């Protein structure tokens, strides 16, 4: 039975109220530990804390809030999946429910594994490339932008690892390969364009090549 849009929006709000509340709570819990997170992240890349600088009175506060938000979302994101699934399951067929459950579970595991690998292994390598690309490396590196770039590389790696699951999921609804390839390319460009706080042509190009290679390999199995 069809319902007004306001009814659906209220239903969605009710399903997402719990994950939203828990995410806000985790932000408050993670904030006091954000300094330790900054020190840990700095140790991963070839940088020293005395090389970093804060360029505005609020920059370090923004960095701590940003890290608290990322930490809270990583911890609570299964609850967001559960809320969205509970909201939409009444309109899904039985097979679609199974596909969504398997895809979200497998995609989450691959995303977390890819993010960890990206943080521990890809980030130091790509950070060296970024530093070599810069024409002036000195003690005025922004700690805020450097940490955001480090997180972006880690998230990109997680998306790379889970991309095949996303493509296979979308392929069920877009059987035409040409159309599917077009939408995936648009998604890749948007992610790369918006995901890097200070875009680096070399890093963006590397991730674009990785994204396209994984997409094309996955398309061979469709």
C-alpha positions in Angstrom: 0.0 0.0 0.0 1.4 3.3 -1.0 2.0 6.0 1.6 2.8 9.8 1.6 6.4 10.8 1.4 6.2 12.2 4.9 5.3 8.8 6.2 8.4 7.2 4.5 10.6 10.0 5.8 9.4 9.5 9.3 9.9 5.8 9.1 13.5 6.4 7.8 14.1 8.8 10.7 13.0 6.2 13.2 15.3 3.5 11.8 18.3 5.8 11.7 17.8 7.5 15.0 19.6 4.7 17.0 22.7 4.7 14.7 22.8 8.5 14.7 22.6 8.6 18.5 25.3 6.0 18.9 27.6 7.7 16.4 27.3 11.0 18.3 28.1 9.2 21.5 31.2 7.6 20.0 32.3 11.0 18.7 32.2 12.3 22.3 34.0 9.2 23.6 36.7 9.3 20.9 37.5 13.0 21.1 39.7 12.8 24.3 41.8 10.0 22.6 42.2 11.9 19.3 45.7 13.3 20.3 46.9 9.7 20.6 45.4 8.9 17.2 47.2 11.8 15.7 50.6 10.6 17.2 49.9 7.1 15.9 49.1 8.2 12.4 52.2 10.5 12.2 54.4 7.5 13.1 53.0 5.5 10.1 54.2 8.0 7.5 57.9 9.2 7.1 57.2 12.4 9.0 58.3 13.7 12.4 55.9 15.6 14.7 58.3 18.6 14.8 58.0 18.9 11.0 54.3 19.5 11.4 52.6 22.9 12.0 49.2 24.3 12.9 48.2 27.2 10.7 45.1 28.5 12.5 43.9 28.5 16.1 41.1 26.1 15.3 43.0 23.8 12.9 44.0 21.2 15.5 40.5 21.2 17.1 39.0 20.6 13.6 41.5 17.7 13.2 40.5 16.2 16.5 36.8 16.4 15.6 37.5 15.0 12.2 39.4 12.0 13.6 36.6 11.5 16.2 34.0 11.5 13.5 35.9 8.9 11.4 36.5 6.7 14.4 32.8 6.9 15.4 31.6 6.1 11.8 33.9 3.1 11.5 32.7 1.7 14.8 29.0 2.4 14.2 28.6 1.9 10.5 27.1 -1.6 10.8 24.2 0.0 12.7 23.6 2.4 9.8 23.5 -0.6 7.4 21.0 -2.3 9.7 18.8 0.7 9.9 18.7 1.2 6.1 18.1 -2.5 5.6 15.2 -2.5 8.1 13.7 0.6 6.4 13.8 -1.0 2.9 13.3 -4.7 3.5 9.5 -4.5 3.2 9.9 -3.5 -0.4 12.5 -6.1 -1.3 12.1 -9.5 -2.8 13.5 -12.5 -0.9 16.4 -12.8 -3.3 17.2 -9.1 -3.0 17.3 -9.4 0.8 19.9 -12.2 0.6 22.0 -10.3 -1.9 22.0 -7.1 0.2 22.9 -9.0 3.4 25.8 -10.9 1.7 27.0 -7.8 -0.2 27.0 -5.5 2.8 28.7 -8.1 5.1 31.3 -9.1 2.5 31.8 -5.5 1.4 32.3 -4.3 5.0 34.9 -6.9 5.7 36.8 -6.2 2.4 36.6 -2.4 3.1 38.1 -2.7 6.6 40.9 -5.1 5.4 41.6 -2.7 2.5 41.7 0.3 4.7 44.1 -1.3 7.2 46.4 -2.4 4.4 46.2 1.1 2.8 47.0 2.8 6.1 49.9 0.6 7.1 51.5 -0.1 3.6 50.1 2.1 0.8 50.0 5.4 2.8 53.8 5.6 3.6 54.6 4.8 0.0 52.2 7.3 -1.5 53.1 9.9 1.0 56.7 9.7 -0.1 55.5 10.3 -3.7 53.5 13.3 -2.6 56.5 14.7 -0.7 58.8 14.2 -3.6 56.2 15.9 -5.9 56.2 19.0 -3.8 58.8 21.6 -4.7 59.5 22.7 -1.1 59.6 20.3 1.7 60.2 22.1 5.0 58.8 22.4 8.5 55.6 24.1 7.4 53.6 21.0 6.5 50.0 21.3 7.7 49.2 18.6 10.3 45.5 19.0 9.4 45.8 18.4 5.7 48.5 15.8 6.1 46.4 13.6 8.4 43.3 14.1 6.2 45.4 13.0 3.2 46.5 9.9 5.1 42.9 9.0 6.0 41.9 9.6 2.4 44.5 7.2 1.1 43.3 4.6 3.7 39.7 5.0 2.7 40.5 4.9 -1.0 42.2 1.5 -0.4 39.1 0.2 1.4 36.9 1.3 -1.5 39.3 -0.4 -3.9 39.1 -3.7 -2.0 35.3 -3.6 -1.8 34.7 -2.3 -5.4 34.2 -5.7 -6.9 31.3 -6.4 -4.5 29.8 -3.0 -5.4 30.0 -3.6 -9.1 28.5 -7.1 -8.8 25.6 -5.6 -6.7 24.9 -2.8 -9.2 25.2 -5.3 -12.1 22.0 -7.0 -10.9 20.1 -3.8 -11.6 21.9 -2.6 -14.7 22.5 -5.6 -16.9 23.8 -3.5 -19.8 27.6 -3.4 -19.5 28.0 -0.2 -21.4 25.6 1.6 -19.1 27.1 -0.1 -16.0 30.6 0.9 -17.0 29.5 4.6 -17.5 28.0 4.8 -14.0 31.0 3.1 -12.4 33.4 5.6 -14.1 31.3 8.5 -12.9 31.3 7.1 -9.3 35.1 6.6 -9.5 35.7 10.2 -10.7 33.5 11.7 -8.0 35.2 9.6 -5.2 38.7 10.6 -6.3 37.8 14.3 -6.9 36.1 14.7 -3.5 38.1 12.3 -1.4 41.5 14.1 -1.4 41.6 17.2 0.7 44.5 18.7 -1.3 44.4 16.9 -4.7 47.7 15.5 -5.9 47.7 14.7 -9.6 50.1 11.8 -9.1 48.1 10.1 -6.3 44.8 10.7 -8.0 46.2 9.2 -11.2 47.5 6.2 -9.4 44.1 5.5 -7.7 42.3 6.1 -11.0 44.4 3.4 -12.6 43.8 1.0 -9.7 40.0 1.7 -9.8 39.8 1.2 -13.5 41.9 -2.0 -13.4 39.8 -3.6 -10.7 36.6 -2.5 -12.4 37.6 -3.9 -15.8 38.8 -7.2 -14.2 35.5 -7.5 -12.3 33.5 -6.8 -15.5 35.2 -9.9 -17.2 33.3 -12.1 -14.7 29.9 -10.6 -15.5 
